[in-house]
Amino acid sequence: MRGGCFGHTGRRQALICRPRAQQGRETVLYALLTRKQLQLSHEMVRYWGAFTRTGAPAVHGQAPWPRYHTRQLMSLREGHASHAIAAATFAAQHQCSFWNGPGSGFEG
């Protein structure tokens, strides 16, 4: 199983990130997203849009994206609750030691 902690993206996360790009059955799922999930989808699209335009995911009115070398990661959350967290906190919350373990392709 390859991918590691940062490589796993669930179908729901992909739908939230690009709900209008989906076709067929996924369009029905788009209608099931909550108001907070739709808001998060819009935030994610704005971050991606800013990144593709400027090379930095900086969006006025949204949580500042941490610079790579700060050892912090962006934690994208519903309800305008996205914020930067320590990489170690992220790793603990997402059980990265399990996903990066033997067989993942990421064992040191």
JOKAFEN-V823694 format. One record per helix or strand of 2 or more residues. SS is the DSSP state (A for helix, B for strand). FROM is the first residue (numbers start at 1). TO is the last residue. If there is no record, write none. Layout:
# JOKAFEN-V823694
ss={SS;SS}
from={FROM;FROM}
to={TO;TO}
This chain:
# JOKAFEN-V823694
ss={A;A;A;A;A;A;B;B;A;A}
from={4;11;19;25;35;68;72;83;87;96}
to={7;17;21;32;54;70;75;86;93;99}
